[in-house]
Amino acid sequence: MVPFDFQLRTRIVFGQGTFDRLGQLARGLGFKRTLLVADQGIVQAGYVGDATQLLEAAGIDVLPFHGVIHSPDDASVEAGRGFAESWRADSVIGIGGGSSLDCAKAINFLLSNGGAIGDYHGYGKATRPLLPAMAVPTTAGSGSEAQSYAYIANGSPQGSIECGDPSAAARIALLDPEVTFTAPHHVTAMAGFDAIAHAVETAVTMRRTAMSDTFSHKAWRLLNEGFERVLLHPADAEARAGMQLGAHYAGMAVEQSMLGAAHACAAPLTARFAVQHGLALAILLPHVVRWNGGVVADRYAALLDSPRRRARDQDAAETLAGRLEDLAAAAGLGLKLSDSGVDGTALTDLAADAAQQWTGTFNPRPFDAAGAMEIYRAAL
């Protein structure tokens, strides 16, 4: 059994209506001057205005920053630092999907430690603790609120840089299913499949532990049960709650176990062809599961809660891959790379980029450009 060192750094406050406790919780952490990071969609949904009122009612000054783009890059992080640096914030709150939460973390690196975001690629590069932070996810997707990493695009074909530090973890993750109700159908679908991919990949990586398995398996059960329900019935409060908690558990699993070949192959698709992250994972993950099946079929069986005891039992990897394809189809997500404008002439470059991805090093089957090429061809 793989040894582990586990410490829960983030307090989890979960339940309908908990958003209304934002000011009280922030004041309890000693926040006085808070940088509030959110994208324009969150502003338009009214959550930034509501958050500002709650924080100001608690005696906290608020500086809102809305220059967050989808898949935030180093330029948007620099813009956030420039916007807030002279204001001398003592805390940071991120509200939104993974883009807003990651951007908030990255800005925090620069406000507290200076330099450029690339200086913090890897883990533990910060020389001073980051400002205390809170995270309020408005989608059930990235699980960023459960992680001490920020993923920031850097304009390269490889896709992104990963910056992690123990102090980057949010002090409090505020999980209110009600704030996910306003997410458009396509956002719910993309974010939900991202969370599903986290649950599936973390369950089999080379770094998985007994602790990460606890989160991966619970996340899969919640997400597998809730994904189609929230797509068919967006106002289903129980399904929304299950998806949000499932995404958070999957994020906790990522923190312990990391990811694998599906994320390694997805990043170059976003960088080169602007394929949205959730869509790329929906196309790739079933093929990665089949590709890994000869190595970790027992782990996939355990995830499905159906340990194989007989040689004639159906192959667990194929069963799981089929279920993932059904979920993607239910969400209206394309099942082929060619549907997203990718053709065979691009595969060599894509495979070379995928082989350079950090996440691929944790895949249970040794992953390189040749392996990436097999996966891309299967998905084409």
Secondary structure as the mmCIF struct_conf table of DSSP 4:
data_model
#
loop_
_struct_conf.conf_type_id
_struct_conf.id
_struct_conf.beg_label_comp_id
_struct_conf.beg_label_asym_id
_struct_conf.beg_label_seq_id
_struct_conf.end_label_comp_id
_struct_conf.end_label_asym_id
_struct_conf.end_label_seq_id
BEND BEND1 THR A 10 THR A 10
STRN STRN1 ARG A 11 PHE A 14
BEND BEND2 GLY A 15 GLY A 15
TURN_TY1_P TURN_TY1_P1 GLN A 16 GLY A 17
HELX_RH_3T_P HELX_RH_3T_P1 THR A 18 ARG A 21
HELX_RH_AL_P HELX_RH_AL_P1 LEU A 22 GLY A 28
TURN_TY1_P TURN_TY1_P2 LEU A 29 GLY A 30
BEND BEND3 LYS A 32 LYS A 32
STRN STRN2 ARG A 33 VAL A 37
HELX_RH_AL_P HELX_RH_AL_P2 GLN A 40 GLN A 44
TURN_TY1_P TURN_TY1_P3 ALA A 45 GLY A 46
HELX_RH_AL_P HELX_RH_AL_P3 TYR A 47 ALA A 57
TURN_TY1_P TURN_TY1_P4 ALA A 58 GLY A 59
STRN STRN3 ASP A 61 PHE A 65
BEND BEND4 HIS A 70 SER A 71
STRN STRN4 ASP A 73 ASP A 73
HELX_RH_AL_P HELX_RH_AL_P4 ASP A 74 ALA A 84
HELX_RH_3T_P HELX_RH_3T_P2 GLU A 85 TRP A 87
BEND BEND5 ASP A 90 ASP A 90
STRN STRN5 SER A 91 GLY A 96
BEND BEND6 GLY A 97 GLY A 97
HELX_RH_AL_P HELX_RH_AL_P5 GLY A 98 ASN A 113
BEND BEND7 GLY A 115 GLY A 115
HELX_RH_3T_P HELX_RH_3T_P3 ILE A 117 TYR A 120
STRN STRN6 HIS A 121 HIS A 121
STRN STRN7 GLY A 122 TYR A 123
BEND BEND8 GLY A 124 GLY A 124
BEND BEND9 THR A 127 ARG A 128
HELX_LH_PP_P HELX_LH_PP_P1 PRO A 129 PRO A 132
STRN STRN8 ALA A 133 PRO A 137
BEND BEND10 THR A 138 GLY A 141
HELX_RH_3T_P HELX_RH_3T_P4 SER A 144 ALA A 146
BEND BEND11 SER A 148 SER A 148
STRN STRN9 TYR A 149 ALA A 153
BEND BEND12 GLY A 155 SER A 156
TURN_TY1_P TURN_TY1_P5 PRO A 157 GLN A 158
STRN STRN10 SER A 160 GLY A 164
HELX_RH_3T_P HELX_RH_3T_P5 PRO A 166 ALA A 168
BEND BEND13 ALA A 169 ALA A 169
BEND BEND14 ARG A 171 ARG A 171
STRN STRN11 ILE A 172 LEU A 175
HELX_RH_3T_P HELX_RH_3T_P6 PRO A 177 THR A 180
TURN_TY1_P TURN_TY1_P6 PHE A 181 THR A 182
BEND BEND15 ALA A 183 ALA A 183
HELX_RH_AL_P HELX_RH_AL_P6 HIS A 185 THR A 202
TURN_TY1_P TURN_TY1_P7 ALA A 203 VAL A 204
BEND BEND16 THR A 205 THR A 205
TURN_TY1_P TURN_TY1_P8 MET A 206 ARG A 207
HELX_RH_AL_P HELX_RH_AL_P7 ALA A 210 LEU A 232
TURN_TY1_P TURN_TY1_P9 PRO A 234 ALA A 235
HELX_RH_AL_P HELX_RH_AL_P8 ALA A 237 SER A 257
HELX_RH_AL_P HELX_RH_AL_P9 ALA A 261 PHE A 273
HELX_RH_AL_P HELX_RH_AL_P10 HIS A 277 LEU A 303
TURN_TY1_P TURN_TY1_P10 LEU A 304 ASP A 305
BEND BEND17 ARG A 310 ARG A 310
TURN_TY1_P TURN_TY1_P11 ALA A 311 ARG A 312
BEND BEND18 ASP A 313 ASP A 313
HELX_LH_PP_P HELX_LH_PP_P2 GLN A 314 ASP A 315
HELX_RH_AL_P HELX_RH_AL_P11 ALA A 316 ALA A 330
TURN_TY1_P TURN_TY1_P12 ALA A 331 GLY A 332
BEND BEND19 LEU A 335 LEU A 335
HELX_RH_3T_P HELX_RH_3T_P7 LEU A 337 SER A 340
TURN_TY1_P TURN_TY1_P13 GLY A 341 GLY A 341
HELX_RH_3T_P HELX_RH_3T_P8 GLY A 344 ALA A 346
HELX_RH_AL_P HELX_RH_AL_P12 LEU A 347 ALA A 355
TURN_TY1_P TURN_TY1_P14 GLN A 356 GLN A 356
HELX_RH_3T_P HELX_RH_3T_P9 TRP A 358 PHE A 362
BEND BEND20 PRO A 364 ARG A 365
HELX_RH_AL_P HELX_RH_AL_P13 ALA A 369 ALA A 379
#
